[in-house]
Amino acid sequence: MDRRRVLLIAAALVAALGTVLVLVYAQGADNRARDAYETTEVLVVTQQIERGESVATAAAGGKLALEPVARGQLLPGALTTTEGVEQSVAMTTIYPGEQVVPQKLGASAVEETRLQIPDEGDMAMSINLTDPARVAGFVNPGSEVAVFVNGTDATTGQPYSRVLLTRVTVIAVGSTTPITTTTTTEGQDGEQVAETLPRTLITLSVSQPQMQRVLLGQSQGELSFALLTEDSKVKVAPPTTPQNLFQG
C-alpha cells in the first residue's frame, strides 16, 4: 500500500472521529439545555414552616405551593403532592423557596438535645475566653479544669494571680468569634498594635457559690483555665504578686 493511500485512510478516520465527537457534544448540549429549561412542578415552601408543624397545617395555611423547578435543580425525592404525608411534621425549620423533600419530614420532631449537668445540684454557666486562656484545642466536653484569675488588688493597686476554682467540669464548648484587642508598645513613642484573638464560650458545671465567685472574678480581672488530669494537684494558695513572684 503506497503512502498516498495510507494518508487518505488516516484522513477519513480522523474525519469520522471528528464527526462522532461533534455528535456527542451536541447531544450533551441538548441534555444541558433540557436540564436548564425543562421544568417539573414540585411542592415549594412559600412561607416559613416551623419545626414540628404538620404538612396538613402548613398546606392549610398557604405555606406550600406547586411551582416549576428546572430539572437540573430538582432535589431527589422532591414531593409533588401532600398525599400520604399530611400528618408528617417538619423535623427542622423549612425556609421559603425550599423544595419539600421526605428527608425533612417525620412522624414527630426530635426533641432538642438537653445539656447534661453531671453533678446533682450544679448549674451550667458559660465563660468567654481567648484561645490561650482556654488551652485552645485541648479543652473539650468532659475535661476538668482549674480556673485562675489575674487582676489588680483594689486596695494596693498591685497586680495578682491566684486560683479561683480548683477543679470543675467542662460540659460544652461553644462557637468561636474573633475579637480585636489593642496594646501599646513600650517607650515614649509607643505605638498601638491591634491583634485579633478568637474567643470561645466554655460552659462549666458549677455550684451556686462557685458561680458567684466566677462572676465576681470576671469583673475583677481576666480568667484563665488550666487543663487537669486525674493526677493534677491544685489547692487554694495565697496570691502571686510582684513581691513573691520569684519565691519558692
C-alpha positions in Angstrom: 0.0 0.0 0.0 1.5 3.3 -1.1 1.9 6.3 1.2 -0.8 8.3 -0.5 -3.4 5.7 0.2 -2.4 5.4 3.8 -2.8 9.2 4.2 -6.2 9.1 2.7 -7.4 6.3 5.0 -5.9 8.2 8.0 -7.7 11.4 7.0 -11.0 9.5 6.6 -10.6 8.1 10.1 -9.9 11.5 11.6 -12.9 13.0 9.9 -15.1 10.2 11.1 -13.8 10.6 14.7 -14.4 14.3 14.5 -18.0 13.8 13.3 -18.6 11.4 16.3 -17.2 13.9 18.7 -19.4 16.7 17.3 -22.5 14.5 17.7 -21.5 13.6 21.3 -21.0 17.3 22.2 -24.3 18.2 20.5 -26.1 15.6 22.4 -24.5 16.8 25.7 -25.5 20.4 24.9 -29.1 19.2 24.2 -29.1 17.5 27.6 -27.8 20.5 29.4 -30.3 22.8 27.7 -33.1 20.4 28.6 -31.9 20.4 32.3 -31.8 24.2 32.3 -35.2 24.8 30.6 -37.4 21.8 31.1 -39.3 22.1 34.4 -41.2 19.9 36.8 -43.8 21.1 39.2 -43.0 20.2 42.8 -44.0 21.4 46.3 -42.1 24.5 47.3 -42.4 26.4 50.6 -43.8 29.9 50.3 -43.8 30.8 54.0 -41.5 29.5 56.7 -42.6 26.2 58.2 -41.6 25.8 61.8 -40.1 22.7 63.3 -42.9 20.3 64.5 -45.5 21.9 62.2 -47.5 19.3 60.2 -47.7 19.2 56.4 -51.5 19.5 56.7 -51.3 22.6 58.8 -48.7 24.2 56.5 -50.9 23.4 53.5 -54.0 24.8 55.1 -52.0 28.0 56.0 -51.0 28.5 52.4 -47.3 27.8 53.1 -47.0 25.3 50.2 -47.4 25.7 46.5 -46.7 23.7 43.3 -44.0 25.6 41.4 -42.0 24.8 38.3 -38.4 23.8 39.1 -35.7 23.4 36.4 -34.8 19.7 36.1 -31.2 20.5 36.8 -32.2 22.0 40.2 -34.7 19.3 41.2 -33.8 17.6 44.5 -34.0 13.8 44.7 -37.4 12.8 46.1 -38.9 16.2 45.9 -42.7 15.9 46.6 -45.3 16.8 44.0 -48.3 16.3 46.4 -49.1 16.3 50.1 -51.0 13.0 49.7 -49.7 10.4 52.1 -47.6 12.9 54.2 -50.4 15.1 55.6 -49.7 14.0 59.2 -45.9 14.2 58.9 -44.2 17.1 60.6 -41.2 19.2 59.8 -38.1 17.8 61.5 -36.4 21.1 61.2 -37.3 24.7 60.1 -38.0 24.8 56.4 -37.5 28.1 54.8 -39.3 29.9 51.8 -38.0 28.7 48.4 -37.0 25.2 49.6 -38.4 22.2 47.9 -40.2 19.8 50.2 -38.3 16.5 50.5 -39.0 13.4 52.6 -35.7 13.8 54.5 -37.1 16.9 56.3 -40.3 15.2 57.4 -41.1 12.6 60.0 -43.6 11.3 62.4 -42.5 13.6 65.2 -39.9 16.3 65.7 -36.9 15.0 67.6 -36.6 16.7 71.0 -33.8 19.2 71.4 -30.7 17.8 73.0 -30.5 19.0 76.6 -27.3 20.0 78.2 -26.3 17.3 80.7 -25.1 18.6 84.0 -23.1 15.8 85.7 -23.2 16.8 89.3 -26.6 16.9 91.1 -27.4 20.4 92.4 -25.0 22.1 90.0 -25.9 24.6 87.3 -24.3 25.5 83.9 -22.5 28.7 83.3 -20.6 30.0 80.2 -17.3 31.8 80.2 -16.0 33.6 77.1 -12.2 33.0 76.8 -9.4 33.6 74.3 -7.6 30.6 72.8 -4.5 30.9 75.1 -6.7 31.3 78.2 -8.7 28.2 77.4 -5.7 25.9 76.5 -7.0 26.0 72.9 -7.6 22.7 71.1 -7.3 20.6 74.3 -10.3 21.6 76.4 -13.4 19.5 75.4 -16.7 18.5 77.0 -15.8 16.2 79.9 -12.4 17.9 80.6 -11.7 19.0 84.1 -10.1 22.4 84.5 -8.9 24.8 87.2 -9.9 28.4 86.9 -7.4 31.2 87.7 -7.9 34.9 87.8 -5.4 37.7 87.0 -6.4 41.0 88.4 -5.4 44.1 90.3 -5.9 44.5 94.1 -8.4 47.3 94.7 -6.6 48.3 97.9 -3.0 48.3 96.9 -3.3 48.7 93.1 -0.9 45.7 92.8 -1.4 43.0 90.2 -2.0 39.5 91.4 -2.7 36.0 90.1 -4.5 33.2 92.1 -6.6 30.1 91.8 -10.3 30.8 91.8 -11.8 27.2 91.4 -9.6 24.2 91.9 -11.5 21.6 89.8 -14.7 21.9 87.7 -16.0 20.0 84.7 -16.4 21.4 81.2 -19.8 20.3 79.8 -19.8 22.2 76.4 -17.6 24.1 74.1 -19.4 26.7 72.1 -18.8 28.7 68.9 -15.7 30.8 68.4 -15.9 34.5 67.5 -12.9 36.8 66.9 -12.3 40.0 68.9 -9.7 42.7 68.4 -7.5 43.9 71.3 -5.2 46.9 71.2 -1.9 47.1 73.1 0.7 49.9 73.3 4.4 49.2 72.8 6.9 50.5 75.4 8.7 53.8 75.1 7.8 57.4 74.7 6.6 56.9 71.2 4.7 53.8 72.0 2.6 52.6 69.1 -0.8 50.9 69.4 -0.9 47.4 68.0 -4.2 45.7 67.1 -4.4 42.0 67.5 -7.3 39.7 66.6 -7.9 36.8 69.0 -10.6 34.2 68.8 -12.9 33.9 71.8 -14.8 30.8 72.6 -17.7 30.1 75.0 -16.8 27.4 77.5 -19.7 26.0 79.6 -18.9 24.7 83.1 -20.8 22.7 85.7 -20.6 24.7 88.9 -22.4 25.1 92.2 -24.0 28.4 93.2 -21.1 29.6 95.4 -18.7 28.7 92.5 -20.7 30.7 90.0 -20.8 33.7 92.3 -17.0 33.6 92.6 -16.6 33.3 88.8 -18.9 36.2 88.2 -17.0 38.4 90.6 -13.7 37.2 89.3 -14.7 38.2 85.8 -15.3 41.7 87.0 -12.0 41.9 88.9 -9.7 40.7 86.1 -9.1 38.1 83.4 -9.9 34.4 83.8 -7.7 31.5 82.5 -8.1 27.8 82.5 -5.6 25.1 83.4 -6.4 21.7 82.0 -6.2 18.9 84.6 -5.7 15.2 84.7 -6.6 12.8 87.5 -3.1 13.3 88.9 -3.1 17.1 88.8 -2.8 18.7 92.2 -4.4 22.2 92.7 -5.0 23.9 96.0 -6.1 27.2 97.2 -3.0 29.3 97.9 -2.0 32.9 98.6 -2.0 35.0 95.5 1.1 35.5 93.5 2.2 39.2 93.4 5.2 41.1 92.2 6.7 40.8 95.7 6.7 37.0 95.8 6.8 36.2 92.0 10.3 34.6 92.2 9.9 32.9 95.6 9.6 29.2 96.0 
